[in-house]
Amino acid sequence: MRGPGIGKIISLLLLLVILVLGGLVWFDYLGVINIKPQLAPLYRLLGMEAQAGAVQPSGSPFVSNLDDDRFAKRIEALEFRTEELDKRDSDLSQMEATTTQIVQELEERRISLEEQEKTFNNTVKMYDDRIVNIEQQVRYFTGMTPQNAVDIMLEMDDQDIIDILRKAGELGSESMAAYWLSLMAQGEHADRAAQIQRKMLGKPASTE
């Protein structure tokens, strides 16, 4: 039983040796390796002479050429990678500049909106303060004699008088406002009273 098994093993070993030697001879022929001195006995045994034509010239072996090619490809890949990184860096710089510009524009808009809001709030406050002031003046004039109230009002601008008369009507003192206007129409201020009345009829309420 052991005899056939040992024979098979020996046959396989011989076949492996033949394949290895054949591979070495083939690589030596292609110039990948140079083992002609070591294979010279085998060539002589087979009645062959080592072929020297396939061997690369001294100083530039095929293996060295392969290494040079690999090195050149690596250099080329590194250069391409460097160019790609430079392009990305340029794109990022451009994006950063654009983003900075957008941020500046947004900041300017924010400041502008804050200024507009501040102006609006100041205007509203002035309007509210004026309304409060007019209401106080109406109460003040209502508490004194009508002629004294008219004398003081005639020292004011037309728009202030109009606002006071209208506010008096809003506060339920329409009859008093009409009486003040009738007193203004008497005597030397008749033209002005007529002018104030025309403004009240032809111009909407204003607190300018």
MDTraj code that builds the backbone (N, CA, C; nanometers):
import mdtraj as md
import numpy as np

residues = "MET ARG GLY PRO GLY ILE GLY LYS ILE ILE SER LEU LEU LEU LEU LEU VAL ILE LEU VAL LEU GLY GLY LEU VAL TRP PHE ASP TYR LEU GLY VAL ILE ASN ILE LYS PRO GLN LEU ALA PRO LEU TYR ARG LEU LEU GLY MET GLU ALA GLN ALA GLY ALA VAL GLN PRO SER GLY SER PRO PHE VAL SER ASN LEU ASP ASP ASP ARG PHE ALA LYS ARG ILE GLU ALA LEU GLU PHE ARG THR GLU GLU LEU ASP LYS ARG ASP SER ASP LEU SER GLN MET GLU ALA THR THR THR GLN ILE VAL GLN GLU LEU GLU GLU ARG ARG ILE SER LEU GLU GLU GLN GLU LYS THR PHE ASN ASN THR VAL LYS MET TYR ASP ASP ARG ILE VAL ASN ILE GLU GLN GLN VAL ARG TYR PHE THR GLY MET THR PRO GLN ASN ALA VAL ASP ILE MET LEU GLU MET ASP ASP GLN ASP ILE ILE ASP ILE LEU ARG LYS ALA GLY GLU LEU GLY SER GLU SER MET ALA ALA TYR TRP LEU SER LEU MET ALA GLN GLY GLU HIS ALA ASP ARG ALA ALA GLN ILE GLN ARG LYS MET LEU GLY LYS PRO ALA SER THR GLU".split()
xyz = np.array([
    [0.0822, -0.1199, 0.0000],
    [0.0000, 0.0000, 0.0000],
    [0.0860, 0.1254, 0.0000],
    [0.1972, 0.1176, 0.0722],
    [0.2809, 0.2379, 0.0802],
    [0.3580, 0.2620, -0.0492],
    [0.3885, 0.1528, -0.1221],
    [0.4673, 0.1680, -0.2443],
    [0.4038, 0.2596, -0.3448],
    [0.2776, 0.2388, -0.3846],
    [0.2141, 0.3291, -0.4810],
    [0.2049, 0.4721, -0.4301],
    [0.1800, 0.4878, -0.3002],
    [0.1680, 0.6228, -0.2451],
    [0.2987, 0.6979, -0.2526],
    [0.4088, 0.6279, -0.2197],
    [0.5398, 0.6936, -0.2248],
    [0.5747, 0.7286, -0.3680],
    [0.5357, 0.6442, -0.4580],
    [0.5635, 0.6686, -0.5990],
    [0.4912, 0.7921, -0.6493],
    [0.3669, 0.8060, -0.6079],
    [0.2917, 0.9248, -0.6479],
    [0.3556, 1.0515, -0.5931],
    [0.4002, 1.0449, -0.4694],
    [0.4631, 1.1624, -0.4074],
    [0.5896, 1.2002, -0.4820],
    [0.6685, 1.0952, -0.5140],
    [0.7935, 1.1221, -0.5862],
    [0.7638, 1.1808, -0.7232],
    [0.6583, 1.1281, -0.7891],
    [0.6210, 1.1788, -0.9207],
    [0.5793, 1.3257, -0.9124],
    [0.5004, 1.3571, -0.8102],
    [0.4560, 1.4958, -0.7929],
    [0.5730, 1.5890, -0.7642],
    [0.6682, 1.5409, -0.6827],
    [0.7859, 1.6227, -0.6532],
    [0.8680, 1.6475, -0.7782],
    [0.8842, 1.5417, -0.8586],
    [0.9576, 1.5587, -0.9842],
    [0.8861, 1.6581, -1.0764],
    [0.7519, 1.6456, -1.0829],
    [0.6759, 1.7367, -1.1669],
    [0.6904, 1.8805, -1.1171],
    [0.6889, 1.8990, -0.9849],
    [0.7049, 2.0325, -0.9280],
    [0.8409, 2.0902, -0.9608],
    [0.9456, 2.0038, -0.9500],
    [1.0810, 2.0497, -0.9817],
    [1.0906, 2.0897, -1.1276],
    [1.0270, 2.0071, -1.2140],
    [1.0306, 2.0386, -1.3577],
    [0.9608, 2.1714, -1.3844],
    [0.8433, 2.1947, -1.3194],
    [0.7699, 2.3195, -1.3388],
    [0.8502, 2.4391, -1.2903],
    [0.9158, 2.4216, -1.1750],
    [0.9968, 2.5312, -1.1204],
    [1.1123, 2.5629, -1.2134],
    [1.1810, 2.4572, -1.2581],
    [1.2935, 2.4793, -1.3489],
    [1.2462, 2.5412, -1.4792],
    [1.1321, 2.4919, -1.5291],
    [1.0783, 2.5490, -1.6528],
    [1.0436, 2.6962, -1.6358],
    [0.9830, 2.7292, -1.5202],
    [0.9516, 2.8695, -1.4950],
    [1.0753, 2.9557, -1.4869],
    [1.1794, 2.9039, -1.4215],
    [1.3043, 2.9791, -1.4112],
    [1.3647, 3.0018, -1.5492],
    [1.3628, 2.8948, -1.6323],
    [1.4176, 2.9069, -1.7672],
    [1.3383, 3.0108, -1.8466],
    [1.2068, 3.0103, -1.8312],
    [1.1212, 3.1039, -1.9066],
    [1.1457, 3.2487, -1.8623],
    [1.1504, 3.2715, -1.7303],
    [1.1789, 3.4063, -1.6802],
    [1.3182, 3.4530, -1.7189],
    [1.4127, 3.3551, -1.7199],
    [1.5477, 3.3904, -1.7630],
    [1.5491, 3.4275, -1.9099],
    [1.4705, 3.3569, -1.9896],
    [1.4621, 3.3854, -2.1329],
    [1.4004, 3.5238, -2.1564],
    [1.2970, 3.5576, -2.0758],
    [1.2317, 3.6888, -2.0920],
    [1.3172, 3.8022, -2.0394],
    [1.4160, 3.7703, -1.9609],
    [1.5020, 3.8744, -1.9071],
    [1.4564, 3.9281, -1.7739],
    [1.3515, 3.8673, -1.7185],
    [1.3048, 3.9117, -1.5878],
    [1.4095, 3.8834, -1.4818],
    [1.4704, 3.7697, -1.4923],
    [1.5796, 3.7334, -1.4010],
    [1.6975, 3.6855, -1.4855],
    [1.8112, 3.6824, -1.4237],
    [1.9320, 3.6361, -1.4952],
    [2.0021, 3.5310, -1.4108],
    [1.9699, 3.4051, -1.4414],
    [2.0314, 3.2923, -1.3667],
    [2.0957, 3.1948, -1.4657],
    [2.1435, 3.2486, -1.5773],
    [2.2057, 3.1616, -1.6765],
    [2.3272, 3.0880, -1.6214],
    [2.4096, 3.1577, -1.5381],
    [2.5244, 3.0800, -1.4850],
    [2.4792, 2.9595, -1.4000],
    [2.3729, 2.9799, -1.3222],
    [2.3243, 2.8705, -1.2383],
    [2.2572, 2.7613, -1.3207],
    [2.1949, 2.7992, -1.4337],
    [2.1246, 2.7015, -1.5178],
    [2.2138, 2.6448, -1.6279],
    [2.3406, 2.6879, -1.6335],
    [2.4303, 2.6382, -1.7393],
    [2.4423, 2.4863, -1.7378],
    [2.4574, 2.4230, -1.6190],
    [2.4646, 2.2742, -1.6201],
    [2.3379, 2.2120, -1.6780],
    [2.2207, 2.2730, -1.6482],
    [2.0952, 2.2175, -1.6992],
    [2.0887, 2.2320, -1.8506],
    [2.1342, 2.3492, -1.9012],
    [2.1360, 2.3679, -2.0463],
    [2.2266, 2.2636, -2.1126],
    [2.3457, 2.2405, -2.0514],
    [2.4383, 2.1425, -2.1088],
    [2.3801, 2.0024, -2.1030],
    [2.3079, 1.9728, -1.9942],
    [2.2470, 1.8407, -1.9808],
    [2.1431, 1.8174, -2.0897],
    [2.0730, 1.9250, -2.1241],
    [1.9696, 1.9139, -2.2265],
    [2.0252, 1.9350, -2.3661],
    [2.1579, 1.9583, -2.3747],
    [2.2184, 1.9787, -2.5059],
    [2.1880, 2.1153, -2.5628],
    [2.1604, 2.2166, -2.4771],
    [2.1280, 2.3509, -2.5214],
    [2.2351, 2.4469, -2.4709],
    [2.2446, 2.5581, -2.5364],
    [2.3349, 2.6629, -2.4925],
    [2.2543, 2.7806, -2.4420],
    [2.3043, 2.8405, -2.3356],
    [2.2328, 2.9549, -2.2778],
    [2.2249, 3.0675, -2.3792],
    [2.1052, 3.1237, -2.4006],
    [2.0830, 3.2345, -2.4922],
    [2.1111, 3.3661, -2.4201],
    [2.1998, 3.4375, -2.4738],
    [2.2342, 3.5649, -2.4100],
    [2.1622, 3.6819, -2.4714],
    [2.0907, 3.6555, -2.5821],
    [2.0272, 3.7662, -2.6514],
    [1.9153, 3.8302, -2.5727],
    [1.8500, 3.7508, -2.4891],
    [1.7351, 3.8046, -2.4167],
    [1.7728, 3.8840, -2.2950],
    [1.9052, 3.8797, -2.2603],
    [1.9484, 3.9502, -2.1398],
    [1.9583, 4.0983, -2.1714],
    [1.9097, 4.1803, -2.0811],
    [1.9132, 4.3250, -2.0996],
    [2.0556, 4.3744, -2.0934],
    [2.0883, 4.4818, -2.1611],
    [2.2244, 4.5372, -2.1579],
    [2.2650, 4.5728, -2.0158],
    [2.3930, 4.5689, -1.9948],
    [2.4451, 4.5986, -1.8618],
    [2.4130, 4.7416, -1.8247],
    [2.3734, 4.7605, -1.7026],
    [2.3418, 4.8939, -1.6533],
    [2.1950, 4.9287, -1.6665],
    [2.1133, 4.8552, -1.7435],
    [1.9698, 4.8844, -1.7553],
    [1.8923, 4.7530, -1.7623],
    [1.8951, 4.6742, -1.6597],
    [1.8236, 4.5459, -1.6585],
    [1.6737, 4.5690, -1.6652],
    [1.6018, 4.4643, -1.7075],
    [1.4564, 4.4729, -1.7234],
    [1.3874, 4.5012, -1.5903],
    [1.4395, 4.4380, -1.4839],
    [1.3809, 4.4606, -1.3515],
    [1.3951, 4.6060, -1.3112],
    [1.5120, 4.6637, -1.3434],
    [1.5332, 4.8048, -1.3102],
    [1.4365, 4.8932, -1.3884],
    [1.4138, 4.8549, -1.5170],
    [1.3191, 4.9312, -1.5972],
    [1.1791, 4.9252, -1.5366],
    [1.1418, 4.8086, -1.4876],
    [1.0110, 4.7967, -1.4232],
    [1.0020, 4.8868, -1.3012],
    [1.1082, 4.8904, -1.2227],
    [1.1090, 4.9769, -1.1044],
    [1.1007, 5.1236, -1.1444],
    [1.1730, 5.1586, -1.2526],
    [1.1682, 5.2973, -1.2997],
    [1.0281, 5.3336, -1.3458],
    [0.9630, 5.2408, -1.4160],
    [0.8268, 5.2663, -1.4621],
    [0.7320, 5.2854, -1.3447],
    [0.7456, 5.1969, -1.2449],
    [0.6598, 5.2104, -1.1266],
    [0.6849, 5.3444, -1.0583],
    [0.8113, 5.3817, -1.0453],
    [0.8453, 5.5077, -0.9794],
    [0.7900, 5.6269, -1.0580],
    [0.8023, 5.6196, -1.1921],
    [0.7506, 5.7282, -1.2757],
    [0.5995, 5.7395, -1.2626],
    [0.5313, 5.6254, -1.2579],
    [0.3856, 5.6275, -1.2412],
    [0.3465, 5.6843, -1.1059],
    [0.4233, 5.6503, -1.0040],
    [0.3941, 5.7058, -0.8720],
    [0.4140, 5.8569, -0.8715],
    [0.5219, 5.9032, -0.9358],
    [0.5463, 6.0473, -0.9454],
    [0.4318, 6.1153, -1.0206],
    [0.3896, 6.0511, -1.1303],
    [0.2793, 6.1072, -1.2076],
    [0.1511, 6.1134, -1.1260],
    [0.1248, 6.0060, -1.0483],
    [0.0059, 6.0041, -0.9630],
    [0.0143, 6.1125, -0.8558],
    [0.1340, 6.1322, -0.7982],
    [0.1513, 6.2352, -0.6962],
    [0.1322, 6.3742, -0.7562],
    [0.1825, 6.3957, -0.8773],
    [0.1647, 6.5258, -0.9424],
    [0.0168, 6.5517, -0.9706],
    [-0.0519, 6.4476, -1.0181],
    [-0.1955, 6.4624, -1.0439],
    [-0.2701, 6.4922, -0.9146],
    [-0.2326, 6.4215, -0.8072],
    [-0.2964, 6.4453, -0.6774],
    [-0.2682, 6.5864, -0.6287],
    [-0.1442, 6.6336, -0.6514],
    [-0.1086, 6.7692, -0.6101],
    [-0.1908, 6.8731, -0.6863],
    [-0.2047, 6.8515, -0.8193],
    [-0.2863, 6.9432, -0.8990],
    [-0.4319, 6.9424, -0.8514],
    [-0.4819, 6.8241, -0.8195],
    [-0.6200, 6.8131, -0.7717],
    [-0.6373, 6.8873, -0.6388],
    [-0.5406, 6.8708, -0.5489],
    [-0.5477, 6.9400, -0.4196],
    [-0.5362, 7.0914, -0.4372],
    [-0.4491, 7.1337, -0.5309],
    [-0.4372, 7.2776, -0.5580],
    [-0.5689, 7.3337, -0.6106],
    [-0.6335, 7.2582, -0.6994],
    [-0.7617, 7.3030, -0.7540],
    [-0.8670, 7.3103, -0.6433],
    [-0.8697, 7.2095, -0.5566],
    [-0.9649, 7.2129, -0.4445],
    [-0.9364, 7.3307, -0.3531],
    [-0.8072, 7.3574, -0.3304],
    [-0.7709, 7.4711, -0.2453],
    [-0.8159, 7.6023, -0.3088],
    [-0.7994, 7.6130, -0.4420],
    [-0.8451, 7.7326, -0.5121],
    [-0.9960, 7.7470, -0.5040],
    [-1.0678, 7.6343, -0.5229],
    [-1.2142, 7.6376, -0.5142],
    [-1.2591, 7.6770, -0.3737],
    [-1.1912, 7.6217, -0.2727],
    [-1.2273, 7.6551, -0.1344],
    [-1.2008, 7.8028, -0.1051],
    [-1.0892, 7.8547, -0.1583],
    [-1.0586, 7.9962, -0.1375],
    [-1.1647, 8.0841, -0.2029],
    [-1.2077, 8.0454, -0.3227],
    [-1.3117, 8.1218, -0.3913],
    [-1.4435, 8.1149, -0.3152],
    [-1.4780, 7.9939, -0.2665],
    [-1.6001, 7.9788, -0.1877],
    [-1.5919, 8.0611, -0.0593],
    [-1.4740, 8.0624, 0.0025],
    [-1.4572, 8.1402, 0.1255],
    [-1.4756, 8.2891, 0.0993],
    [-1.4189, 8.3358, -0.0149],
    [-1.4342, 8.4772, -0.0496],
    [-1.5807, 8.5113, -0.0764],
    [-1.6499, 8.4208, -0.1480],
    [-1.7928, 8.4434, -0.1756],
    [-1.8734, 8.4440, -0.0467],
    [-1.8425, 8.3483, 0.0422],
    [-1.9131, 8.3416, 0.1697],
    [-1.8890, 8.4671, 0.2525],
    [-1.7645, 8.5137, 0.2531],
    [-1.7322, 8.6364, 0.3276],
    [-1.8097, 8.7552, 0.2727],
    [-1.8199, 8.7639, 0.1402],
    [-1.8954, 8.8729, 0.0793],
    [-2.0428, 8.8654, 0.1159],
    [-2.0976, 8.7426, 0.1139],
    [-2.2390, 8.7257, 0.1503],
    [-2.2617, 8.7650, 0.2960],
    [-2.1692, 8.7236, 0.3825],
    [-2.1814, 8.7574, 0.5249],
    [-2.1771, 8.9092, 0.5436],
    [-2.0875, 8.9759, 0.4707],
    [-2.0795, 9.1213, 0.4808],
    [-2.2086, 9.1875, 0.4326],
    [-2.2630, 9.1370, 0.3216],
    [-2.3887, 9.1928, 0.2714],
    [-2.5018, 9.1721, 0.3704],
    [-2.5068, 9.0518, 0.4302],
    [-2.6106, 9.0250, 0.5292],
    [-2.5941, 9.1148, 0.6515],
    [-2.4683, 9.1373, 0.6909],
    [-2.4430, 9.2248, 0.8056],
    [-2.4867, 9.3678, 0.7748],
    [-2.4572, 9.4138, 0.6522],
    [-2.4994, 9.5487, 0.6128],
    [-2.6520, 9.5580, 0.6105],
    [-2.7178, 9.4534, 0.5619],
    [-2.8641, 9.4541, 0.5603],
    [-2.9192, 9.4541, 0.7022],
    [-2.8534, 9.3771, 0.7898],
    [-2.8991, 9.3728, 0.9285],
    [-2.8879, 9.5107, 0.9931],
    [-2.7740, 9.5778, 0.9701],
    [-2.7551, 9.7114, 1.0258],
    [-2.8586, 9.8079, 0.9685],
    [-2.8824, 9.7965, 0.8358],
    [-2.9811, 9.8841, 0.7727],
    [-3.1208, 9.8609, 0.8303],
    [-3.1565, 9.7332, 0.8494],
    [-3.2882, 9.7026, 0.9064],
    [-3.2984, 9.7530, 1.0501],
    [-3.1899, 9.7390, 1.1257],
    [-3.1916, 9.7892, 1.2637],
    [-3.2100, 9.9413, 1.2653],
    [-3.1420, 10.0101, 1.1725],
    [-3.1574, 10.1561, 1.1657],
    [-3.2997, 10.1938, 1.1257],
    [-3.3553, 10.1193, 1.0278],
    [-3.4935, 10.1471, 0.9865],
    [-3.5908, 10.1210, 1.1019],
    [-3.5656, 10.0110, 1.1730],
    [-3.6521, 9.9800, 1.2869],
    [-3.6402, 10.0867, 1.3950],
    [-3.5176, 10.1329, 1.4175],
    [-3.4971, 10.2375, 1.5171],
    [-3.5684, 10.3655, 1.4763],
    [-3.5559, 10.4016, 1.3473],
    [-3.6242, 10.5213, 1.2972],
    [-3.7751, 10.5066, 1.3102],
    [-3.8249, 10.3867, 1.2752],
    [-3.9690, 10.3624, 1.2852],
    [-4.0161, 10.3723, 1.4300],
    [-3.9392, 10.3116, 1.5213],
    [-3.9773, 10.3162, 1.6626],
    [-3.9750, 10.4595, 1.7153],
    [-3.8744, 10.5362, 1.6706],
    [-3.8692, 10.6760, 1.7133],
    [-3.9887, 10.7541, 1.6597],
    [-4.0241, 10.7234, 1.5326],
    [-4.1401, 10.7912, 1.4736],
    [-4.2673, 10.7553, 1.5483],
    [-4.2821, 10.6256, 1.5787],
    [-4.4007, 10.5809, 1.6536],
    [-4.4040, 10.6460, 1.7905],
    [-4.2866, 10.6532, 1.8550],
    [-4.2809, 10.7143, 1.9873],
    [-4.3186, 10.8628, 1.9803],
    [-4.2649, 10.9297, 1.8774],
    [-4.2997, 11.0714, 1.8601],
    [-4.4495, 11.0873, 1.8348],
    [-4.5040, 10.9967, 1.7542],
    [-4.6477, 11.0018, 1.7257],
    [-4.7282, 10.9803, 1.8537],
    [-4.6864, 10.8754, 1.9299],
    [-4.7577, 10.8481, 2.0553],
    [-4.7440, 10.9648, 2.1526],
    [-4.6222, 11.0195, 2.1614],
    [-4.6007, 11.1331, 2.2512],
    [-4.6855, 11.2532, 2.2092],
    [-4.6969, 11.2738, 2.0775],
    [-4.7765, 11.3865, 2.0294],
    [-4.9239, 11.3662, 2.0616],
    [-4.9700, 11.2416, 2.0438],
    [-5.1106, 11.2137, 2.0759],
    [-5.1370, 11.2411, 2.2234],
    [-5.0455, 11.1928, 2.3077],
    [-5.0609, 11.2167, 2.4517],
    [-5.0597, 11.3659, 2.4812],
    [-4.9694, 11.4386, 2.4144],
    [-4.9599, 11.5824, 2.4368],
    [-5.0877, 11.6541, 2.3913],
    [-5.1414, 11.6115, 2.2769],
    [-5.2641, 11.6744, 2.2266],
    [-5.3809, 11.6464, 2.3205],
    [-5.3881, 11.5229, 2.3682],
    [-5.4956, 11.4898, 2.4632],
    [-5.4849, 11.5762, 2.5888],
    [-5.3625, 11.5962, 2.6372],
    [-5.3438, 11.6805, 2.7549],
    [-5.3840, 11.8256, 2.7252],
    [-5.3510, 11.8722, 2.6034],
    [-5.3892, 12.0088, 2.5684],
    [-5.5413, 12.0235, 2.5596],
    [-5.6081, 11.9199, 2.5046],
    [-5.7548, 11.9260, 2.4959],
    [-5.8145, 11.9357, 2.6351],
    [-5.7664, 11.8529, 2.7260],
    [-5.8180, 11.8587, 2.8633],
    [-5.7866, 11.9940, 2.9283],
    [-5.6664, 12.0429, 2.8971],
    [-5.6274, 12.1729, 2.9542],
    [-5.7183, 12.2851, 2.9032],
    [-5.7432, 12.2861, 2.7710],
    [-5.8289, 12.3901, 2.7139],
    [-5.9747, 12.3738, 2.7566],
    [-6.0155, 12.2507, 2.7724],
    [-6.1542, 12.2271, 2.8145],
    [-6.1784, 12.2802, 2.9555],
    [-6.0732, 12.2842, 3.0356],
    [-6.0886, 12.3269, 3.1743],
    [-6.0823, 12.4777, 3.1940],
    [-6.0564, 12.5516, 3.0886],
    [-6.0503, 12.6974, 3.1031],
    [-6.1649, 12.7601, 3.0237],
    [-6.1743, 12.8914, 3.0343],
    [-6.2816, 12.9598, 2.9606],
    [-6.2554, 12.9463, 2.8105],
    [-6.3585, 12.9320, 2.7281],
    [-6.3408, 12.9127, 2.5841],
    [-6.2595, 13.0225, 2.5174],
    [-6.2808, 13.1471, 2.5555],
    [-6.2086, 13.2561, 2.4895],
    [-6.0602, 13.2481, 2.5197],
    [-6.0244, 13.2177, 2.6457],
    [-5.8828, 13.2024, 2.6796],
    [-5.8202, 13.0872, 2.6014],
    [-5.8953, 12.9782, 2.5883],
    [-5.8450, 12.8632, 2.5133],
    [-5.8209, 12.9007, 2.3675],
    [-5.9162, 12.9769, 2.3102],
    [-5.9009, 13.0183, 2.1702],
    [-5.7835, 13.1120, 2.1537],
    [-5.7647, 13.2042, 2.2469],
    [-5.6523, 13.2983, 2.2382],
    [-5.5190, 13.2229, 2.2362],
    [-5.5093, 13.1183, 2.3192],
    [-5.3842, 13.0395, 2.3227],
    [-5.3677, 12.9609, 2.1929],
    [-5.4796, 12.9018, 2.1449],
    [-5.4724, 12.8215, 2.0224],
    [-5.4311, 12.9050, 1.9018],
    [-5.4731, 13.0297, 1.8978],
    [-5.4397, 13.1149, 1.7840],
    [-5.2907, 13.1470, 1.7771],
    [-5.2188, 13.1207, 1.8858],
    [-5.0738, 13.1384, 1.8859],
    [-5.0035, 13.0152, 1.8278],
    [-5.0793, 12.9083, 1.8015],
    [-5.0219, 12.7818, 1.7515],
    [-5.0281, 12.7768, 1.5985],
    [-4.9625, 12.6757, 1.5423],
    [-4.9719, 12.6504, 1.3987],
    [-5.1089, 12.5958, 1.3642],
    [-5.1464, 12.6099, 1.2376],
    [-5.2778, 12.5618, 1.1944],
    [-5.2937, 12.4117, 1.2194],
    [-5.1887, 12.3351, 1.1891],
    [-5.2003, 12.1895, 1.2040],
    [-5.2180, 12.1502, 1.3503],
    [-5.1522, 12.2230, 1.4420],
    [-5.1701, 12.1933, 1.5838],
    [-5.3143, 12.2226, 1.6263],
    [-5.3697, 12.3330, 1.5782],
    [-5.5090, 12.3667, 1.6113],
    [-5.6032, 12.2599, 1.5558],
    [-5.5786, 12.2171, 1.4307],
    [-5.6630, 12.1146, 1.3689],
    [-5.6580, 11.9845, 1.4495],
    [-5.5387, 11.9441, 1.4904],
    [-5.5245, 11.8207, 1.5686],
    [-5.5981, 11.8309, 1.7021],
    [-5.5914, 11.9495, 1.7647],
    [-5.6608, 11.9685, 1.8931],
    [-5.8123, 11.9629, 1.8745],
    [-5.8615, 12.0286, 1.7710],
    [-6.0058, 12.0271, 1.7459],
    [-6.0548, 11.8854, 1.7149],
    [-5.9803, 11.8129, 1.6345],
    [-6.0200, 11.6757, 1.6021],
    [-6.0129, 11.5851, 1.7252],
    [-5.9066, 11.5990, 1.8028],
    [-5.8944, 11.5158, 1.9224],
    [-6.0065, 11.5485, 2.0218],
    [-6.0463, 11.6729, 2.0285],
    [-6.1582, 11.7101, 2.1166],
    [-6.2846, 11.6383, 2.0720],
    [-6.3050, 11.6295, 1.9374],
    [-6.4214, 11.5556, 1.8886],
    [-6.4121, 11.4081, 1.9219],
    [-6.2924, 11.3475, 1.9134],
    [-6.2750, 11.2067, 1.9464],
    [-6.3004, 11.1791, 2.0936],
    [-6.2692, 11.2771, 2.1775],
    [-6.2876, 11.2598, 2.3217],
    [-6.4280, 11.2990, 2.3681],
    [-6.5180, 11.3252, 2.2724],
    [-6.6566, 11.3550, 2.3088],
    [-6.6859, 11.5000, 2.3322],
    [-6.5963, 11.5877, 2.2892],
    [-6.6181, 11.7325, 2.3083],
    [-6.6344, 11.8010, 2.1739],
    [-6.7162, 11.7432, 2.0857],
    [-6.7370, 11.8023, 1.9538],
    [-6.8004, 11.9415, 1.9631],
    [-6.8952, 11.9541, 2.0540],
    [-6.9614, 12.0848, 2.0677],
    [-6.8638, 12.1916, 2.1127],
    [-6.7716, 12.1539, 2.2025],
    [-6.6702, 12.2487, 2.2479],
    [-6.5763, 12.2851, 2.1337],
    [-6.5374, 12.1873, 2.0506],
    [-6.4503, 12.2155, 1.9362],
    [-6.5191, 12.3098, 1.8392],
    [-6.6489, 12.2875, 1.8149],
    [-6.7238, 12.3763, 1.7253],
    [-6.7340, 12.5169, 1.7834],
    [-6.7505, 12.5255, 1.9148],
    [-6.7595, 12.6569, 1.9793],
    [-6.6264, 12.7300, 1.9695],
    [-6.5154, 12.6584, 1.9924],
    [-6.3831, 12.7220, 1.9793],
    [-6.3643, 12.7757, 1.8378],
    [-6.4055, 12.6976, 1.7382],
    [-6.3892, 12.7391, 1.5997],
    [-6.4762, 12.8619, 1.5684],
    [-6.5974, 12.8667, 1.6291],
    [-6.6853, 12.9833, 1.6075],
    [-6.6260, 13.1086, 1.6710],
    [-6.5620, 13.0953, 1.7855],
    [-6.4966, 13.2112, 1.8482],
    [-6.3799, 13.2601, 1.7641],
    [-6.3072, 13.1641, 1.7016],
    [-6.1962, 13.2047, 1.6150],
    [-6.2470, 13.2836, 1.4943],
    [-6.3680, 13.2510, 1.4481],
    [-6.4221, 13.3145, 1.3270],
    [-6.4675, 13.4577, 1.3525],
    [-6.4734, 13.4959, 1.4779],
    [-6.5177, 13.6307, 1.5121],
    [-6.3988, 13.7269, 1.5078],
    [-6.4219, 13.8441, 1.4616],
    [-6.3200, 13.9475, 1.4656],
    [-6.2137, 13.9291, 1.3583],
    [-6.0907, 13.9652, 1.3916],
    [-5.9807, 13.9712, 1.2961],
    [-5.9291, 13.8345, 1.2521],
    [-5.9654, 13.7280, 1.3205],
    [-5.9154, 13.5948, 1.2869],
    [-6.0152, 13.5149, 1.2030],
    [-6.1117, 13.5830, 1.1422],
    [-6.2154, 13.5127, 1.0656],
    [-6.1557, 13.4387, 0.9465],
    [-6.0618, 13.5042, 0.8748],
    [-6.0014, 13.4397, 0.7580],
    [-5.9229, 13.3143, 0.7976],
    [-5.8533, 13.3261, 0.9074],
    [-5.7746, 13.2105, 0.9515],
    [-5.8663, 13.0972, 0.9959],
    [-5.9743, 13.1305, 1.0633],
    [-6.0692, 13.0283, 1.1073],
    [-6.1286, 12.9562, 0.9868],
    [-6.1590, 13.0345, 0.8801],
    [-6.2133, 12.9735, 0.7590],
    [-6.1099, 12.8822, 0.6943],
    [-5.9852, 12.9240, 0.6964],
    [-5.8780, 12.8435, 0.6391],
    [-5.8603, 12.7127, 0.7178],
    [-5.8668, 12.7223, 0.8498],
    [-5.8543, 12.6024, 0.9333],
    [-5.9698, 12.5075, 0.9068],
    [-6.0878, 12.5626, 0.8918],
    [-6.2049, 12.4793, 0.8664],
    [-6.1939, 12.4088, 0.7314],
    [-6.1420, 12.4816, 0.6287],
    [-6.1241, 12.4193, 0.4975],
    [-6.0232, 12.3054, 0.5048],
    [-5.9162, 12.3250, 0.5809],
    [-5.8152, 12.2198, 0.5972],
    [-5.8737, 12.0976, 0.6675],
    [-5.9584, 12.1220, 0.7636],
    [-6.0190, 12.0109, 0.8364],
    [-6.1128, 11.9304, 0.7467],
    [-6.1780, 11.9971, 0.6539],
    [-6.2716, 11.9295, 0.5658],
    [-6.2022, 11.8638, 0.4470],
    [-6.0925, 11.9213, 0.4060],
    [-6.0278, 11.8705, 0.2848],
    [-5.9049, 11.7877, 0.3078],
    [-5.8543, 11.7767, 0.4296],
    [-5.7310, 11.7041, 0.4566],
    [-5.7556, 11.6033, 0.5673],
    [-5.7085, 11.4795, 0.5497],
    [-5.7279, 11.3786, 0.6547],
    [-5.6535, 11.4144, 0.7820],
    [-5.6909, 11.3457, 0.8885],
    [-5.6279, 11.3708, 1.0196],
    [-5.4794, 11.3522, 1.0083],
    [-5.4028, 11.4416, 1.0713],
    [-5.2579, 11.4363, 1.0641],
    [-5.2005, 11.4801, 1.1972],
    [-5.0847, 11.4173, 1.2306],
    [-5.0145, 11.4575, 1.3541],
    [-4.8740, 11.4959, 1.3220],
    [-4.8500, 11.5413, 1.1959],
    [-4.7160, 11.5796, 1.1563],
    [-4.6729, 11.7041, 1.2326],
])
top = md.Topology()
chain = top.add_chain()
for i, resn in enumerate(residues, 1):
    res = top.add_residue(resn, chain, resSeq=i)
    for name in ("N", "CA", "C"):
        top.add_atom(name, md.element.get_by_symbol(name[0]), res)
traj = md.Trajectory(xyz[None], top)
